[in-house]
Amino acid sequence: MKTFRDLLIWQKAMKLVTLCYEVSKKFPKEEQYGLTNQIRRCSVSIPSNISEGYGRGSGNEFNRFLKIALGSLFEFQTQIEIALNLNYISSEEFNIIYEDSRELERMLTAFIKTLNLTS
């Protein structure tokens, strides 16, 4: 692995950000500084924390930032469900985004466990 870009968790997180931006474009204009902004910020936080942790050069720091990324992912899952409850997204859109986020959750959790075993 040469860079954080080689990490599948980072690649998956980047795809989730792109999907989030595409879906949140349709949110009502009055949500621009509310849910739209918040959901985008936490989605961006996921791959950002993965890459920042990788760049710290320490297993303990990487582990800490992966856990922060996982927390942002849980925040994202909550906010996407709020968007569903408010009818900003369809059930179909929610299912796609939520399943993608759950896959990333499983990948991140497994990766964190692997790091904990090797440190």
Sequence and secondary structure as in RCSB ss.txt:
>XXXX:A:sequence
MKTFRDLLIWQKAMKLVTLCYEVSKKFPKEEQYGLTNQIRRCSVSIPSNISEGYGRGSGNEFNRFLKIALGSLFE
FQTQIEIALNLNYISSEEFNIIYEDSRELERMLTAFIKTLNLTS
>XXXX:A:secstr
  SGGG HHHHHHHHHHHHHHHHHTTS GGGTTTHHHHHHHHHHHHHHHHHHHHHT  HHHHHHHHHHHHHHHHH
HHHHHHHHHHTTSS HHHHHHHHHHHHHHHHHHHHHHHHHHHH 
